[in-house]
Amino acid sequence: MTINYQYKNIQSPTKITLTDEQSAGHADHWRILTDDMSHDVPEWLQKMIEVAAMPKGLNNNVSAKDSCLLLSEDQPCHINQVLAMKDGKPECFINAYPCVDSPYGLNCKIERVIANDNSHDAVLRLRTADGSIIYAFDQLYTTNRHLYQRDTSYYVNFSAWAHEIKLSEQNEVIMVEDQESIRYHRAFNDIVAANDGKIPDDLQEQISEWKPETKEQMAPVEINLGHMCAYLFGDTLGQEDEAWCQGQVLGKQETVFNGKSVILFDVVTLREQDADPFVVRIGALNTAETNSIKVHDYVQANVWLQAAIYKENQSNATQQSKAS
């Protein structure tokens, strides 16, 4: 399958259009980064203009002659700014929002676009190859809005800003006493351990044949809910990108956003058998609480989930489409 990035003959994903009244705006997102929006945000927007670049998204032919222009920065944490254009020159400000870059992503199809075309805000409903549903704010909607195709697999990079991130509750424990569930759990662990941590092709057959050797193997199983990976999207139309997640920290590094120290956490929020893990790079202000979080810790967070779709990252998605 060849991805066609031309404007004509495109079968676009389903689109739901929001009014300005239905759109939440970005005030709460700026508050993640500053307590003085009226002073800091205008200063940051003016400062970024001096070093701004035009992100290409899915289109290599980015032009300042378009009716709207998206400006960005080449920084791990940065601002995207949308300007209205007239005769090749900026006419007025439309929108701006803070972004986090991420190297992590999944192959997804765009099922739905929930957009406000006045502000160029859009939330994508994405379906992964294993059927999981993810909602994320589209960082590059201004650039990509005419190019998305229905039933096309895209490689989508996922990132987020954390409204709150903290260690998960370690005392949330449940006891599994169902005998068949216990047998499945013990069999799965024994079989994977016997295969050096790898899942064999005939896993289900081996589980069916597995029999306990001791009474202890059929004892109730204690499950710590604080060590689970989970993702729940928002339930308000147009705000499904406001999500709750829990997962394990795989990486941690520091960066700077307009003079503010930011920690980037790489968190796996979905980790299912036979599916690619859902890893999100989450940005959070560097505080005593966030800095105390370590690699391998389990955390839970309220996040603003973001997506970015670049043409240069589409080789994996294209290859998967050809193979399917």
ZIZIMO-V572463 format. One record per pair of residues at least 12 apart in sequence whose C-alpha atoms are under 8 Angstrom apart, sorted by the first residue. I is the first residue (numbers start at 1). J is the second residue. D is the distance in Angstrom with one decimal. If there is no record, write none. Layout:
BEGIN
i->(I & I)
j->(J & J)
d->(D & D)
END
This chain:
BEGIN
i->(1 & 1 & 1 & 2 & 2 & 3 & 3 & 5 & 5 & 5 & 6 & 7 & 7 & 10 & 10 & 10 & 11 & 11 & 12 & 12 & 12 & 12 & 13 & 13 & 13 & 13 & 13 & 13 & 13 & 13 & 14 & 14 & 14 & 15 & 15 & 15 & 15 & 16 & 16 & 16 & 16 & 17 & 17 & 17 & 17 & 18 & 18 & 18 & 18 & 18 & 19 & 20 & 20 & 20 & 22 & 23 & 23 & 24 & 24 & 26 & 29 & 29 & 29 & 29 & 29 & 30 & 30 & 32 & 32 & 32 & 32 & 32 & 33 & 44 & 45 & 45 & 45 & 48 & 48 & 48 & 49 & 51 & 52 & 52 & 52 & 53 & 53 & 53 & 53 & 54 & 54 & 54 & 54 & 55 & 55 & 55 & 55 & 55 & 56 & 56 & 56 & 57 & 57 & 57 & 57 & 57 & 57 & 57 & 58 & 58 & 58 & 58 & 58 & 58 & 58 & 59 & 59 & 59 & 60 & 62 & 64 & 64 & 64 & 65 & 65 & 65 & 65 & 65 & 66 & 66 & 67 & 67 & 67 & 68 & 68 & 68 & 68 & 68 & 69 & 69 & 69 & 69 & 69 & 69 & 69 & 70 & 70 & 70 & 70 & 70 & 71 & 75 & 76 & 76 & 76 & 76 & 77 & 77 & 77 & 77 & 77 & 77 & 77 & 77 & 78 & 78 & 78 & 78 & 79 & 79 & 79 & 79 & 80 & 80 & 80 & 80 & 80 & 81 & 81 & 81 & 81 & 82 & 82 & 82 & 82 & 82 & 83 & 94 & 94 & 94 & 95 & 95 & 99 & 99 & 99 & 99 & 100 & 100 & 100 & 100 & 100 & 100 & 100 & 101 & 101 & 102 & 102 & 102 & 102 & 102 & 103 & 103 & 103 & 104 & 104 & 104 & 104 & 104 & 104 & 105 & 105 & 105 & 105 & 105 & 105 & 105 & 106 & 106 & 106 & 106 & 106 & 106 & 107 & 107 & 107 & 107 & 107 & 107 & 107 & 107 & 108 & 108 & 108 & 108 & 108 & 108 & 108 & 108 & 109 & 109 & 109 & 109 & 109 & 109 & 109 & 109 & 110 & 110 & 110 & 110 & 110 & 110 & 110 & 110 & 110 & 110 & 111 & 111 & 111 & 111 & 111 & 111 & 112 & 112 & 112 & 113 & 114 & 115 & 120 & 120 & 121 & 121 & 121 & 122 & 122 & 122 & 122 & 123 & 123 & 123 & 123 & 123 & 123 & 123 & 123 & 124 & 124 & 124 & 129 & 130 & 134 & 135 & 135 & 135 & 135 & 136 & 136 & 136 & 136 & 136 & 136 & 136 & 137 & 137 & 137 & 137 & 137 & 138 & 138 & 138 & 139 & 139 & 139 & 140 & 140 & 152 & 153 & 153 & 153 & 153 & 154 & 154 & 154 & 154 & 155 & 155 & 155 & 155 & 155 & 155 & 156 & 156 & 156 & 156 & 157 & 157 & 157 & 158 & 158 & 158 & 158 & 158 & 158 & 158 & 159 & 159 & 159 & 159 & 159 & 159 & 159 & 160 & 160 & 160 & 160 & 160 & 160 & 160 & 160 & 161 & 161 & 161 & 161 & 161 & 161 & 162 & 162 & 162 & 162 & 162 & 162 & 162 & 163 & 163 & 163 & 163 & 163 & 164 & 164 & 164 & 164 & 165 & 165 & 165 & 165 & 165 & 165 & 166 & 166 & 166 & 166 & 166 & 166 & 167 & 167 & 167 & 167 & 167 & 168 & 168 & 168 & 168 & 168 & 168 & 169 & 169 & 170 & 170 & 170 & 170 & 171 & 171 & 172 & 172 & 172 & 173 & 173 & 173 & 173 & 173 & 174 & 174 & 174 & 174 & 175 & 175 & 175 & 175 & 176 & 176 & 176 & 176 & 177 & 177 & 177 & 178 & 179 & 182 & 182 & 182 & 182 & 183 & 183 & 183 & 183 & 184 & 186 & 186 & 187 & 187 & 187 & 188 & 188 & 191 & 191 & 191 & 226 & 227 & 227 & 227 & 228 & 228 & 229 & 229 & 229 & 229 & 229 & 229 & 229 & 229 & 230 & 230 & 230 & 230 & 230 & 231 & 231 & 231 & 231 & 231 & 231 & 232 & 232 & 241 & 241 & 241 & 242 & 242 & 242 & 242 & 243 & 243 & 243 & 243 & 244 & 244 & 244 & 244 & 245 & 245 & 245 & 245 & 245 & 246 & 246 & 246 & 246 & 246 & 247 & 247 & 247 & 247 & 247 & 247 & 247 & 248 & 248 & 248 & 248 & 248 & 248 & 248 & 248 & 249 & 249 & 249 & 249 & 249 & 249 & 249 & 249 & 249 & 249 & 250 & 250 & 250 & 250 & 250 & 250 & 251 & 251 & 251 & 251 & 252 & 252 & 252 & 252 & 252 & 253 & 260 & 261 & 261 & 262 & 262 & 262 & 262 & 263 & 263 & 263 & 263 & 263 & 263 & 264 & 264 & 264 & 264 & 265 & 265 & 265 & 265 & 266 & 266 & 266 & 266 & 267 & 267 & 267 & 267 & 268 & 282)
j->(318 & 321 & 322 & 318 & 322 & 152 & 318 & 58 & 59 & 147 & 147 & 146 & 147 & 147 & 148 & 149 & 149 & 150 & 147 & 148 & 149 & 150 & 110 & 111 & 112 & 113 & 148 & 149 & 150 & 151 & 111 & 112 & 113 & 112 & 113 & 114 & 115 & 112 & 113 & 114 & 115 & 114 & 115 & 116 & 117 & 114 & 115 & 116 & 117 & 238 & 116 & 116 & 118 & 119 & 238 & 116 & 238 & 238 & 239 & 97 & 97 & 98 & 161 & 163 & 304 & 97 & 98 & 161 & 162 & 163 & 284 & 285 & 285 & 258 & 79 & 81 & 96 & 72 & 73 & 79 & 71 & 73 & 71 & 72 & 73 & 71 & 72 & 73 & 74 & 69 & 70 & 71 & 72 & 70 & 71 & 72 & 140 & 143 & 143 & 310 & 311 & 140 & 143 & 144 & 308 & 309 & 310 & 311 & 143 & 144 & 147 & 309 & 310 & 311 & 312 & 143 & 144 & 311 & 311 & 143 & 85 & 88 & 89 & 85 & 86 & 87 & 88 & 89 & 85 & 88 & 84 & 85 & 86 & 82 & 83 & 84 & 85 & 142 & 82 & 83 & 84 & 85 & 90 & 142 & 143 & 82 & 83 & 140 & 142 & 143 & 83 & 101 & 100 & 101 & 102 & 255 & 98 & 99 & 100 & 101 & 255 & 256 & 257 & 283 & 98 & 99 & 100 & 257 & 96 & 97 & 98 & 99 & 96 & 97 & 98 & 99 & 139 & 94 & 95 & 96 & 97 & 94 & 95 & 96 & 120 & 142 & 95 & 118 & 119 & 120 & 119 & 120 & 139 & 160 & 161 & 306 & 159 & 160 & 161 & 281 & 282 & 283 & 306 & 159 & 281 & 157 & 158 & 159 & 280 & 281 & 157 & 158 & 281 & 157 & 158 & 159 & 279 & 280 & 281 & 155 & 156 & 157 & 158 & 278 & 279 & 280 & 128 & 155 & 156 & 157 & 276 & 278 & 128 & 129 & 153 & 154 & 155 & 156 & 316 & 317 & 126 & 127 & 128 & 129 & 153 & 154 & 155 & 156 & 126 & 127 & 128 & 150 & 151 & 152 & 153 & 154 & 124 & 125 & 126 & 127 & 148 & 149 & 150 & 151 & 152 & 153 & 124 & 125 & 126 & 127 & 150 & 151 & 124 & 125 & 126 & 125 & 238 & 238 & 141 & 142 & 137 & 138 & 141 & 137 & 138 & 141 & 238 & 135 & 136 & 137 & 138 & 238 & 239 & 240 & 241 & 136 & 137 & 138 & 275 & 275 & 233 & 233 & 240 & 241 & 305 & 158 & 240 & 241 & 304 & 305 & 306 & 307 & 241 & 304 & 305 & 306 & 307 & 306 & 307 & 308 & 306 & 307 & 308 & 308 & 309 & 321 & 317 & 318 & 320 & 321 & 309 & 314 & 317 & 318 & 309 & 310 & 313 & 314 & 316 & 317 & 307 & 308 & 309 & 310 & 307 & 308 & 309 & 279 & 280 & 281 & 305 & 306 & 307 & 308 & 280 & 281 & 282 & 283 & 305 & 306 & 307 & 280 & 281 & 282 & 283 & 303 & 304 & 305 & 306 & 282 & 283 & 284 & 303 & 304 & 305 & 282 & 283 & 284 & 301 & 302 & 303 & 304 & 284 & 301 & 302 & 303 & 304 & 284 & 301 & 302 & 303 & 284 & 290 & 299 & 300 & 301 & 302 & 289 & 290 & 293 & 299 & 300 & 301 & 293 & 297 & 298 & 299 & 300 & 226 & 227 & 246 & 298 & 299 & 300 & 225 & 226 & 224 & 225 & 226 & 227 & 224 & 226 & 224 & 225 & 226 & 222 & 223 & 224 & 225 & 226 & 222 & 223 & 224 & 225 & 220 & 221 & 222 & 223 & 220 & 221 & 222 & 223 & 219 & 220 & 221 & 220 & 218 & 218 & 219 & 220 & 221 & 211 & 212 & 217 & 218 & 207 & 217 & 218 & 207 & 210 & 211 & 203 & 207 & 203 & 206 & 207 & 298 & 247 & 248 & 298 & 246 & 247 & 245 & 246 & 247 & 248 & 268 & 269 & 270 & 271 & 245 & 246 & 247 & 269 & 270 & 243 & 244 & 245 & 246 & 269 & 270 & 244 & 245 & 304 & 305 & 306 & 302 & 303 & 304 & 305 & 302 & 303 & 304 & 305 & 300 & 301 & 302 & 303 & 269 & 300 & 301 & 302 & 303 & 269 & 298 & 299 & 300 & 301 & 267 & 268 & 269 & 270 & 298 & 299 & 300 & 267 & 268 & 269 & 295 & 296 & 297 & 298 & 299 & 265 & 266 & 267 & 268 & 294 & 295 & 296 & 297 & 298 & 299 & 265 & 266 & 267 & 268 & 295 & 296 & 265 & 266 & 267 & 295 & 264 & 265 & 266 & 294 & 295 & 265 & 285 & 285 & 286 & 283 & 284 & 285 & 286 & 283 & 284 & 285 & 286 & 290 & 291 & 281 & 282 & 283 & 284 & 281 & 282 & 283 & 284 & 279 & 280 & 281 & 282 & 279 & 280 & 281 & 282 & 280 & 303)
d->(6.8 & 5.9 & 5.0 & 7.0 & 8.0 & 7.4 & 7.2 & 7.3 & 7.1 & 5.9 & 7.1 & 6.5 & 6.4 & 7.6 & 8.0 & 6.2 & 5.5 & 5.7 & 7.8 & 5.9 & 4.7 & 5.2 & 6.3 & 5.7 & 5.4 & 6.7 & 6.9 & 6.0 & 4.6 & 8.0 & 6.5 & 4.7 & 6.2 & 5.7 & 4.7 & 5.9 & 7.3 & 7.4 & 6.2 & 4.7 & 6.3 & 6.0 & 5.1 & 5.8 & 7.5 & 7.0 & 5.7 & 4.9 & 7.9 & 7.5 & 6.2 & 6.9 & 7.5 & 7.9 & 7.5 & 7.1 & 6.7 & 7.9 & 7.3 & 6.5 & 7.6 & 7.4 & 7.8 & 7.9 & 7.7 & 7.5 & 7.2 & 7.7 & 7.4 & 5.9 & 8.0 & 7.7 & 6.9 & 7.0 & 7.6 & 7.7 & 8.0 & 7.9 & 7.2 & 7.5 & 8.0 & 6.8 & 5.8 & 5.4 & 5.2 & 5.5 & 5.3 & 5.8 & 7.6 & 7.8 & 6.1 & 4.9 & 6.0 & 7.1 & 6.8 & 6.3 & 7.9 & 7.7 & 7.0 & 7.1 & 7.8 & 6.4 & 6.1 & 6.2 & 7.8 & 6.0 & 4.3 & 5.9 & 7.5 & 6.0 & 7.2 & 6.8 & 5.1 & 4.3 & 7.8 & 7.3 & 7.2 & 6.9 & 7.9 & 7.9 & 7.6 & 5.6 & 7.4 & 7.0 & 7.5 & 6.7 & 4.4 & 7.6 & 6.7 & 7.4 & 6.0 & 4.9 & 6.6 & 6.8 & 5.7 & 4.5 & 5.3 & 7.2 & 5.6 & 5.2 & 6.3 & 6.6 & 8.0 & 7.3 & 7.8 & 4.7 & 6.6 & 7.9 & 6.2 & 6.7 & 8.0 & 7.7 & 5.9 & 5.1 & 7.8 & 7.3 & 7.3 & 5.7 & 4.6 & 6.4 & 7.7 & 7.2 & 5.7 & 7.9 & 5.7 & 5.3 & 6.5 & 6.7 & 6.8 & 5.7 & 4.4 & 5.7 & 5.6 & 5.6 & 6.3 & 6.8 & 7.5 & 7.8 & 5.9 & 4.2 & 6.7 & 5.4 & 5.1 & 6.1 & 7.7 & 7.5 & 7.2 & 7.8 & 6.0 & 7.9 & 5.9 & 7.3 & 7.2 & 7.7 & 7.7 & 7.7 & 5.8 & 6.3 & 7.1 & 7.6 & 7.6 & 6.7 & 7.9 & 6.4 & 7.7 & 6.1 & 6.1 & 5.5 & 7.4 & 5.6 & 6.5 & 7.9 & 7.9 & 5.4 & 6.1 & 7.9 & 6.0 & 6.4 & 7.2 & 6.5 & 5.1 & 4.0 & 5.4 & 7.2 & 6.9 & 7.7 & 6.8 & 5.6 & 5.5 & 6.8 & 7.3 & 7.0 & 6.0 & 6.4 & 6.1 & 5.4 & 4.4 & 6.1 & 7.8 & 5.8 & 5.8 & 5.3 & 4.3 & 6.2 & 5.3 & 5.4 & 6.3 & 6.6 & 5.6 & 5.3 & 6.6 & 7.3 & 6.1 & 5.7 & 4.8 & 6.2 & 6.6 & 6.0 & 4.8 & 6.6 & 7.7 & 7.7 & 6.5 & 7.3 & 7.5 & 7.8 & 7.6 & 5.5 & 5.7 & 6.8 & 7.0 & 7.9 & 5.9 & 5.0 & 7.3 & 6.4 & 6.1 & 7.5 & 6.6 & 6.0 & 7.6 & 7.3 & 7.1 & 5.9 & 5.6 & 6.4 & 7.7 & 6.5 & 5.4 & 4.4 & 5.7 & 6.4 & 7.6 & 7.4 & 6.6 & 5.4 & 6.3 & 6.4 & 8.0 & 6.1 & 7.2 & 6.5 & 5.8 & 5.3 & 7.5 & 8.0 & 7.3 & 4.7 & 7.9 & 5.0 & 4.7 & 5.5 & 5.8 & 7.8 & 6.2 & 4.5 & 5.8 & 6.1 & 5.1 & 6.1 & 6.5 & 6.0 & 5.5 & 6.1 & 7.1 & 7.6 & 5.5 & 7.0 & 7.8 & 6.4 & 7.2 & 6.2 & 5.2 & 7.5 & 6.6 & 8.0 & 6.4 & 5.5 & 6.9 & 5.3 & 6.2 & 5.8 & 5.1 & 7.8 & 5.6 & 5.2 & 6.4 & 7.4 & 5.4 & 6.9 & 7.2 & 5.7 & 4.8 & 6.7 & 5.0 & 4.6 & 5.7 & 7.9 & 6.0 & 5.2 & 6.5 & 6.9 & 6.3 & 4.6 & 6.2 & 6.0 & 5.3 & 4.4 & 5.4 & 5.5 & 4.8 & 6.2 & 5.5 & 5.3 & 6.9 & 6.3 & 6.0 & 5.4 & 6.5 & 5.9 & 4.4 & 6.4 & 7.7 & 7.4 & 5.5 & 5.5 & 7.3 & 7.8 & 5.4 & 5.3 & 7.0 & 7.6 & 7.0 & 6.7 & 5.8 & 4.2 & 6.6 & 7.3 & 6.8 & 7.4 & 5.4 & 5.7 & 6.4 & 6.9 & 7.1 & 6.0 & 4.2 & 6.2 & 5.3 & 7.7 & 7.3 & 5.7 & 4.5 & 5.1 & 7.8 & 5.2 & 6.9 & 7.4 & 5.0 & 7.6 & 7.3 & 7.3 & 6.0 & 5.4 & 6.1 & 6.8 & 5.6 & 4.5 & 5.7 & 7.7 & 5.9 & 5.4 & 6.6 & 7.3 & 6.5 & 5.7 & 4.7 & 6.3 & 5.5 & 5.0 & 6.3 & 7.4 & 7.7 & 4.8 & 6.8 & 7.8 & 7.0 & 6.2 & 7.5 & 6.7 & 6.4 & 8.0 & 7.6 & 7.9 & 6.5 & 6.7 & 6.7 & 7.8 & 5.6 & 6.0 & 7.8 & 7.9 & 6.5 & 7.7 & 7.5 & 7.7 & 6.9 & 7.3 & 7.7 & 6.1 & 6.9 & 6.3 & 7.5 & 5.2 & 4.3 & 7.1 & 7.1 & 4.9 & 5.2 & 6.5 & 5.4 & 5.0 & 6.5 & 5.4 & 5.7 & 7.2 & 5.9 & 4.3 & 6.5 & 6.0 & 6.8 & 5.2 & 6.2 & 5.8 & 5.2 & 7.3 & 7.3 & 5.9 & 4.8 & 6.4 & 5.8 & 5.3 & 6.3 & 6.7 & 7.4 & 5.8 & 4.6 & 6.2 & 6.2 & 5.6 & 5.5 & 6.6 & 7.6 & 5.7 & 7.1 & 5.6 & 4.1 & 6.4 & 5.9 & 5.3 & 4.5 & 7.3 & 5.4 & 5.6 & 6.6 & 5.4 & 5.5 & 7.1 & 7.9 & 5.8 & 5.7 & 4.3 & 6.2 & 6.4 & 5.7 & 4.5 & 6.7 & 7.2 & 5.1 & 5.1 & 5.6 & 6.2 & 7.1 & 7.5 & 5.4 & 5.8 & 7.0 & 5.6 & 6.0 & 5.8 & 4.9 & 7.3 & 5.7 & 5.7 & 4.7 & 6.3 & 7.4 & 6.4 & 6.9 & 7.4 & 6.2 & 5.4 & 6.4 & 5.6 & 4.5 & 5.0 & 5.8 & 5.4 & 6.1 & 5.6 & 7.6 & 7.5 & 6.3 & 5.5 & 4.6 & 6.6 & 5.6 & 5.0 & 6.4 & 8.0 & 6.6 & 5.7 & 4.5 & 6.3 & 5.5 & 5.4 & 6.4 & 7.2 & 6.4 & 7.9)
END
